[in-house]
């Protein structure tokens, strides 16, 4: 088989030094870039690197929806996908349904907490606004100095702006959720190696 060493966490220069004599080196997301890939190729090295989840090629090549069970893998139920890109390189996609479920639950829990915090703050700001409007009406009725009325008007305006902003946040963004959900439990690798997904 191919000689292989995991070099995740190393810089590109470190990878090059350690990869002499190897046929495949792995890179992590922090090191991989198209410039790094070109440099590796010019050095005669083949690489395997995970793409960031927001990489446009994942959706472009349909790698956000792997649907073939990864046969030969006994440590879990993984869905896989593979495609050849226009430039001749390959993408390998893997989704772990268990991890996807945990990420889904964590996303909803986090946004639920955010919504609850927003609603508590929104309620408090509306109470403040109500009191400020009442105070301003009293000031006007009592012929208070114009400067005092202007100050309370500024506070009312500030509260109204804050309330408007909070009301926009007081919504669970379904589109963002659907977009994020497509990538839950997903890992996509890019490489020049053409093998069965189980070998990745």
PyMOL commands that set and color helices and strands:
alter all, ss='L'
color gray80, all
select helices_A, chain A and resi 12-18+34-42+56-60+97-141+146-169+174-181+197-199
alter helices_A, ss='H'
color red, helices_A
select strands_A, chain A and resi 4-5+24-27+47-50+68-69+78-84+90-96+186-191
alter strands_A, ss='S'
color yellow, strands_A
deselect
rebuild
show_as cartoon
